[in-house]
Amino acid sequence: MSFRPEHELHRRRFSRNVGLGLTLVAFVALVFALTVVKVTRGDPMQAFDHVARPELETAKQKEAGQ
């Protein structure tokens, strides 16, 4: 039983798939690195959740000179 020779189209498709795979891996690594840097910086990550936070109010009062 012999295998058919590989068609040129399959070689081109394989090289494109490898390129796309490497690009995807690079993107995932970039997002992971940015996430790690943001988390390890230690900045408080606060979102707008419609709740009054006293620590933000005191910061605004200090900026206003009160």
FIKOL-698632 format. One record per residue: x, y, z of N, C-alpha, C, CB in turn; residue in one letter; residue number from 1. Coordinates in nm, 2 decimals, always signed. Glycine has a CB too. Example, Ala and Ser with C-alpha at 12.3 -4.5 7.8 and 13.67 -1.06 7.14 Angstrom:
// residues 2
+--------+--------+--------+--------+--------+--------+--------+--------+--------+--------+--------+--------+--------+-----+
:    n_X :    n_Y :    n_Z :   ca_X :   ca_Y :   ca_Z :    c_X :    c_Y :    c_Z :   cb_X :   cb_Y :   cb_Z : residu : num :
+--------+--------+--------+--------+--------+--------+--------+--------+--------+--------+--------+--------+--------+-----+
:  +1.32 :  -0.57 :  +0.78 :  +1.23 :  -0.45 :  +0.78 :  +1.32 :  -0.33 :  +0.78 :  +1.13 :  -0.45 :  +0.90 :      a :   1 :
:  +1.28 :  -0.22 :  +0.71 :  +1.37 :  -0.11 :  +0.71 :  +1.29 :  +0.00 :  +0.79 :  +1.41 :  -0.06 :  +0.57 :      s :   2 :
+--------+--------+--------+--------+--------+--------+--------+--------+--------+--------+--------+--------+--------+-----+
//
This chain:
// residues 66
+--------+--------+--------+--------+--------+--------+--------+--------+--------+--------+--------+--------+--------+-----+
:    n_X :    n_Y :    n_Z :   ca_X :   ca_Y :   ca_Z :    c_X :    c_Y :    c_Z :   cb_X :   cb_Y :   cb_Z : residu : num :
+--------+--------+--------+--------+--------+--------+--------+--------+--------+--------+--------+--------+--------+-----+
:  +0.08 :  -0.12 :  +0.00 :  +0.00 :  +0.00 :  +0.00 :  +0.09 :  +0.12 :  +0.00 :  -0.10 :  +0.00 :  +0.12 :      m :   1 :
:  +0.07 :  +0.21 :  -0.10 :  +0.16 :  +0.33 :  -0.10 :  +0.07 :  +0.45 :  -0.08 :  +0.22 :  +0.34 :  -0.24 :      s :   2 :
:  +0.13 :  +0.55 :  -0.02 :  +0.06 :  +0.67 :  +0.00 :  +0.07 :  +0.76 :  -0.12 :  +0.12 :  +0.74 :  +0.13 :      f :   3 :
:  -0.03 :  +0.84 :  -0.13 :  -0.03 :  +0.94 :  -0.25 :  +0.07 :  +1.05 :  -0.21 :  -0.17 :  +0.99 :  -0.28 :      r :   4 :
:  +0.13 :  +1.10 :  -0.31 :  +0.22 :  +1.22 :  -0.28 :  +0.14 :  +1.34 :  -0.23 :  +0.31 :  +1.25 :  -0.41 :      p :   5 :
:  +0.21 :  +1.41 :  -0.14 :  +0.14 :  +1.53 :  -0.08 :  +0.12 :  +1.64 :  -0.19 :  +0.22 :  +1.58 :  +0.04 :      e :   6 :
:  +0.01 :  +1.69 :  -0.19 :  -0.02 :  +1.80 :  -0.29 :  +0.04 :  +1.93 :  -0.24 :  -0.17 :  +1.81 :  -0.32 :      h :   7 :
:  +0.08 :  +2.02 :  -0.34 :  +0.14 :  +2.15 :  -0.30 :  +0.04 :  +2.23 :  -0.22 :  +0.18 :  +2.22 :  -0.43 :      e :   8 :
:  -0.08 :  +2.22 :  -0.24 :  -0.18 :  +2.30 :  -0.17 :  -0.18 :  +2.27 :  -0.02 :  -0.32 :  +2.27 :  -0.22 :      l :   9 :
:  -0.16 :  +2.14 :  +0.01 :  -0.15 :  +2.10 :  +0.15 :  -0.03 :  +2.16 :  +0.22 :  -0.15 :  +1.95 :  +0.17 :      h :  10 :
:  +0.08 :  +2.16 :  +0.15 :  +0.20 :  +2.22 :  +0.21 :  +0.18 :  +2.37 :  +0.24 :  +0.33 :  +2.21 :  +0.11 :      r :  11 :
:  +0.12 :  +2.44 :  +0.14 :  +0.09 :  +2.59 :  +0.17 :  +0.00 :  +2.61 :  +0.28 :  +0.04 :  +2.65 :  +0.04 :      r :  12 :
:  -0.11 :  +2.52 :  +0.28 :  -0.21 :  +2.54 :  +0.39 :  -0.14 :  +2.51 :  +0.53 :  -0.32 :  +2.44 :  +0.37 :      r :  13 :
:  -0.05 :  +2.41 :  +0.53 :  +0.01 :  +2.37 :  +0.66 :  +0.10 :  +2.49 :  +0.70 :  +0.10 :  +2.25 :  +0.64 :      f :  14 :
:  +0.17 :  +2.55 :  +0.61 :  +0.26 :  +2.67 :  +0.65 :  +0.17 :  +2.78 :  +0.70 :  +0.35 :  +2.71 :  +0.54 :      s :  15 :
:  +0.06 :  +2.81 :  +0.64 :  -0.03 :  +2.91 :  +0.69 :  -0.09 :  +2.88 :  +0.83 :  -0.15 :  +2.93 :  +0.59 :      r :  16 :
:  -0.12 :  +2.75 :  +0.85 :  -0.17 :  +2.71 :  +0.98 :  -0.07 :  +2.73 :  +1.09 :  -0.22 :  +2.57 :  +0.97 :      n :  17 :
:  +0.06 :  +2.69 :  +1.05 :  +0.16 :  +2.71 :  +1.15 :  +0.18 :  +2.86 :  +1.18 :  +0.30 :  +2.65 :  +1.10 :      v :  18 :
:  +0.18 :  +2.94 :  +1.08 :  +0.20 :  +3.09 :  +1.10 :  +0.08 :  +3.14 :  +1.19 :  +0.20 :  +3.16 :  +0.97 :      g :  19 :
:  -0.04 :  +3.10 :  +1.16 :  -0.15 :  +3.15 :  +1.23 :  -0.15 :  +3.10 :  +1.38 :  -0.29 :  +3.11 :  +1.17 :      l :  20 :
:  -0.10 :  +2.97 :  +1.39 :  -0.09 :  +2.92 :  +1.53 :  +0.01 :  +2.99 :  +1.61 :  -0.05 :  +2.77 :  +1.52 :      g :  21 :
:  +0.13 :  +3.03 :  +1.55 :  +0.23 :  +3.10 :  +1.62 :  +0.18 :  +3.24 :  +1.66 :  +0.36 :  +3.11 :  +1.54 :      l :  22 :
:  +0.10 :  +3.30 :  +1.57 :  +0.05 :  +3.44 :  +1.59 :  -0.05 :  +3.43 :  +1.71 :  -0.02 :  +3.49 :  +1.47 :      t :  23 :
:  -0.13 :  +3.33 :  +1.71 :  -0.23 :  +3.31 :  +1.82 :  -0.16 :  +3.29 :  +1.95 :  -0.32 :  +3.19 :  +1.79 :      l :  24 :
:  -0.05 :  +3.21 :  +1.95 :  +0.02 :  +3.18 :  +2.08 :  +0.09 :  +3.31 :  +2.12 :  +0.13 :  +3.07 :  +2.05 :      v :  25 :
:  +0.14 :  +3.39 :  +2.03 :  +0.21 :  +3.52 :  +2.07 :  +0.10 :  +3.61 :  +2.13 :  +0.27 :  +3.58 :  +1.95 :      a :  26 :
:  -0.02 :  +3.62 :  +2.07 :  -0.12 :  +3.70 :  +2.13 :  -0.16 :  +3.66 :  +2.27 :  -0.25 :  +3.70 :  +2.03 :      f :  27 :
:  -0.18 :  +3.53 :  +2.29 :  -0.22 :  +3.48 :  +2.42 :  -0.11 :  +3.51 :  +2.52 :  -0.24 :  +3.33 :  +2.41 :      v :  28 :
:  +0.02 :  +3.50 :  +2.48 :  +0.13 :  +3.53 :  +2.57 :  +0.13 :  +3.68 :  +2.60 :  +0.26 :  +3.49 :  +2.51 :      a :  29 :
:  +0.10 :  +3.76 :  +2.51 :  +0.10 :  +3.91 :  +2.53 :  -0.01 :  +3.94 :  +2.63 :  +0.08 :  +3.98 :  +2.40 :      l :  30 :
:  -0.13 :  +3.89 :  +2.61 :  -0.24 :  +3.91 :  +2.70 :  -0.21 :  +3.86 :  +2.84 :  -0.38 :  +3.85 :  +2.65 :      v :  31 :
:  -0.15 :  +3.74 :  +2.85 :  -0.12 :  +3.69 :  +2.98 :  -0.01 :  +3.77 :  +3.05 :  -0.06 :  +3.55 :  +2.96 :      f :  32 :
:  +0.09 :  +3.82 :  +2.98 :  +0.19 :  +3.90 :  +3.04 :  +0.13 :  +4.04 :  +3.09 :  +0.30 :  +3.93 :  +2.93 :      a :  33 :
:  +0.05 :  +4.10 :  +3.01 :  -0.02 :  +4.22 :  +3.05 :  -0.10 :  +4.20 :  +3.18 :  -0.10 :  +4.28 :  +2.94 :      l :  34 :
:  -0.17 :  +4.09 :  +3.18 :  -0.25 :  +4.06 :  +3.30 :  -0.16 :  +4.04 :  +3.42 :  -0.34 :  +3.93 :  +3.28 :      t :  35 :
:  -0.06 :  +3.97 :  +3.41 :  +0.03 :  +3.94 :  +3.52 :  +0.09 :  +4.08 :  +3.57 :  +0.15 :  +3.85 :  +3.48 :      v :  36 :
:  +0.13 :  +4.16 :  +3.48 :  +0.19 :  +4.29 :  +3.52 :  +0.09 :  +4.38 :  +3.59 :  +0.24 :  +4.37 :  +3.40 :      v :  37 :
:  -0.04 :  +4.38 :  +3.54 :  -0.14 :  +4.46 :  +3.60 :  -0.17 :  +4.41 :  +3.74 :  -0.27 :  +4.46 :  +3.52 :      k :  38 :
:  -0.18 :  +4.28 :  +3.76 :  -0.21 :  +4.22 :  +3.89 :  -0.10 :  +4.24 :  +3.99 :  -0.25 :  +4.07 :  +3.88 :      v :  39 :
:  +0.02 :  +4.22 :  +3.95 :  +0.14 :  +4.23 :  +4.04 :  +0.18 :  +4.37 :  +4.07 :  +0.25 :  +4.16 :  +3.98 :      t :  40 :
:  +0.13 :  +4.47 :  +4.00 :  +0.16 :  +4.61 :  +4.03 :  +0.10 :  +4.65 :  +4.17 :  +0.11 :  +4.71 :  +3.92 :      r :  41 :
:  -0.01 :  +4.59 :  +4.21 :  -0.07 :  +4.62 :  +4.34 :  -0.16 :  +4.74 :  +4.34 :  +0.04 :  +4.65 :  +4.43 :      g :  42 :
:  -0.19 :  +4.79 :  +4.22 :  -0.29 :  +4.90 :  +4.22 :  -0.43 :  +4.85 :  +4.25 :  -0.29 :  +4.97 :  +4.08 :      d :  43 :
:  -0.50 :  +4.92 :  +4.33 :  -0.64 :  +4.87 :  +4.35 :  -0.72 :  +4.88 :  +4.22 :  -0.71 :  +4.95 :  +4.47 :      p :  44 :
:  -0.78 :  +4.77 :  +4.19 :  -0.86 :  +4.77 :  +4.07 :  -1.01 :  +4.79 :  +4.11 :  -0.84 :  +4.64 :  +3.98 :      m :  45 :
:  -1.06 :  +4.91 :  +4.09 :  -1.20 :  +4.93 :  +4.13 :  -1.28 :  +4.97 :  +4.00 :  -1.21 :  +5.05 :  +4.23 :      q :  46 :
:  -1.39 :  +4.91 :  +3.99 :  -1.48 :  +4.93 :  +3.88 :  -1.60 :  +5.02 :  +3.92 :  -1.53 :  +4.80 :  +3.82 :      a :  47 :
:  -1.66 :  +5.08 :  +3.83 :  -1.78 :  +5.16 :  +3.86 :  -1.90 :  +5.07 :  +3.88 :  -1.81 :  +5.26 :  +3.74 :      f :  48 :
:  -1.94 :  +5.06 :  +4.01 :  -2.04 :  +4.96 :  +4.05 :  -2.16 :  +5.03 :  +4.11 :  -1.99 :  +4.86 :  +4.14 :      d :  49 :
:  -2.18 :  +5.16 :  +4.09 :  -2.29 :  +5.24 :  +4.15 :  -2.30 :  +5.24 :  +4.30 :  -2.42 :  +5.19 :  +4.09 :      h :  50 :
:  -2.19 :  +5.23 :  +4.37 :  -2.18 :  +5.23 :  +4.51 :  -2.09 :  +5.34 :  +4.56 :  -2.14 :  +5.09 :  +4.57 :      v :  51 :
:  -2.14 :  +5.42 :  +4.65 :  -2.05 :  +5.52 :  +4.71 :  -1.94 :  +5.46 :  +4.79 :  -2.13 :  +5.62 :  +4.79 :      a :  52 :
:  -1.81 :  +5.50 :  +4.76 :  -1.70 :  +5.45 :  +4.83 :  -1.63 :  +5.57 :  +4.90 :  -1.59 :  +5.38 :  +4.73 :      r :  53 :
:  -1.62 :  +5.56 :  +5.03 :  -1.57 :  +5.67 :  +5.11 :  -1.43 :  +5.70 :  +5.08 :  -1.58 :  +5.63 :  +5.26 :      p :  54 :
:  -1.35 :  +5.60 :  +5.04 :  -1.21 :  +5.63 :  +5.01 :  -1.19 :  +5.72 :  +4.89 :  -1.13 :  +5.50 :  +4.99 :      e :  55 :
:  -1.29 :  +5.72 :  +4.80 :  -1.28 :  +5.80 :  +4.68 :  -1.33 :  +5.94 :  +4.72 :  -1.37 :  +5.75 :  +4.57 :      l :  56 :
:  -1.43 :  +5.95 :  +4.81 :  -1.48 :  +6.08 :  +4.85 :  -1.38 :  +6.16 :  +4.93 :  -1.61 :  +6.06 :  +4.94 :      e :  57 :
:  -1.30 :  +6.09 :  +5.01 :  -1.19 :  +6.17 :  +5.09 :  -1.08 :  +6.21 :  +4.99 :  -1.14 :  +6.08 :  +5.20 :      t :  58 :
:  -1.06 :  +6.14 :  +4.89 :  -0.96 :  +6.18 :  +4.79 :  -1.01 :  +6.31 :  +4.72 :  -0.93 :  +6.07 :  +4.69 :      a :  59 :
:  -1.14 :  +6.31 :  +4.68 :  -1.19 :  +6.43 :  +4.61 :  -1.19 :  +6.55 :  +4.71 :  -1.34 :  +6.40 :  +4.57 :      k :  60 :
:  -1.21 :  +6.53 :  +4.83 :  -1.21 :  +6.64 :  +4.93 :  -1.07 :  +6.70 :  +4.95 :  -1.27 :  +6.60 :  +5.07 :      q :  61 :
:  -0.97 :  +6.61 :  +4.95 :  -0.83 :  +6.65 :  +4.96 :  -0.79 :  +6.73 :  +4.84 :  -0.74 :  +6.53 :  +4.98 :      k :  62 :
:  -0.84 :  +6.69 :  +4.72 :  -0.80 :  +6.76 :  +4.60 :  -0.87 :  +6.90 :  +4.60 :  -0.84 :  +6.68 :  +4.48 :      e :  63 :
:  -0.99 :  +6.91 :  +4.66 :  -1.06 :  +7.04 :  +4.66 :  -1.00 :  +7.13 :  +4.76 :  -1.21 :  +7.02 :  +4.68 :      a :  64 :
:  -0.92 :  +7.08 :  +4.85 :  -0.86 :  +7.17 :  +4.95 :  -0.93 :  +7.17 :  +5.08 :  -0.84 :  +7.31 :  +4.90 :      g :  65 :
:  -1.02 :  +7.08 :  +5.11 :  -1.10 :  +7.08 :  +5.23 :  -1.03 :  +7.00 :  +5.34 :  -1.24 :  +7.03 :  +5.21 :      q :  66 :
+--------+--------+--------+--------+--------+--------+--------+--------+--------+--------+--------+--------+--------+-----+
//
